[in-house]
Amino acid sequence: MRTIYTMGEFETKGETEFENAATDTEEALDDAGEELEDAGDKVKAGAKAVANKITDPDKDLDSEYQKEKIEEKMH
């Protein structure tokens, strides 16, 4: 059995596929941006934790990192 499309149906299907691809691309870019922002927050938290450790060697580096990571997420 063969399906026959009219030109109008073909154009609509092509537009829909293009719109879906554009939406998928936008979502992927949004996700990548969020991941990049999250990575930046982690780097900032790590740098602040190291700075805190340098100024006060008795501080636990992992605890400082966790504290700074939470503060970065709040900003």
TATA-V829968 format. One record per residue. N is the residue number from 1. PHI is phi as a letter, one per 20 degrees, with the letter a starting at -180 (999 if undefined). Layout:
<<N & PHI> <N & PHI>>
//
This chain:
<<1 & 999> <2 & d> <3 & e> <4 & d> <5 & d> <6 & e> <7 & f> <8 & f> <9 & f> <10 & f> <11 & f> <12 & f> <13 & f> <14 & f> <15 & f> <16 & f> <17 & f> <18 & f> <19 & f> <20 & f> <21 & f> <22 & f> <23 & f> <24 & f> <25 & f> <26 & f> <27 & f> <28 & f> <29 & f> <30 & f> <31 & f> <32 & f> <33 & f> <34 & f> <35 & f> <36 & f> <37 & f> <38 & f> <39 & f> <40 & f> <41 & f> <42 & f> <43 & f> <44 & f> <45 & f> <46 & f> <47 & f> <48 & f> <49 & f> <50 & f> <51 & f> <52 & f> <53 & f> <54 & f> <55 & f> <56 & c> <57 & g> <58 & f> <59 & f> <60 & e> <61 & f> <62 & f> <63 & f> <64 & f> <65 & f> <66 & f> <67 & f> <68 & f> <69 & f> <70 & f> <71 & f> <72 & f> <73 & f> <74 & f> <75 & e>>
//
